[in-house]
């Protein structure tokens, strides 16, 4: 059982819930009242108490430990707002706006989402501008090809970043040149950091050895 913080704790049943139905699904009974499916899916049952006194989140048979959303596998035990941040390109603020636009409960667990709710969530992620989300939340504003604000996620984001870098390399801009040389781009210092891979400010060992070999050959020719 999961408490409100997502931690597993031992569940203590009150006397009114000792006579549980044989089914684990929606068979819990509280004070003689059968719990409805909607209430069970929310996972808060008053007569189930943890050792810490916190309410218990009960997982029904519909619970899925892995849910695939927009091509990414999400942990079903996480709350929706935090679970979808695993998708590349989605942060906490954008995730909260997406959940609100999809008309989902932020406290709901990812594993309790139905197929319809997953499709609704993916539809909002595919075109958030259609749901009047503010443009300041988008990660690609005023695209130079389309001229509109958009938000890219997953593989689309990775491909677009690579295409932008290649475009800067082709134009031979300052950032493009730095990318081509494998050096830092955003003004960081290179004297003491970023020295792996490409040498900065010093000759490579191979270049030094080649220069020394050429000097030795030159001196040998002069003696002859």
Protein Blocks (a to p, Z undefined) as FASTA:
>chain_A
ZZfkopacdddddfklmmccfblklmcceehiacdfklmmnopafklccfkopacddddf
kbcfbdceehiacdfkbcfklmmmmpghiafklmmmmmmmnopafkbcfklpcfklmmmm
mmmmmmmmlnopafklpcbehifklopacddehjllmmmmmmmmmmmmmnopaklmmmmn
opafkopafklgokghiaehiacfklmmmmmmmmmmmmmmmmZZ
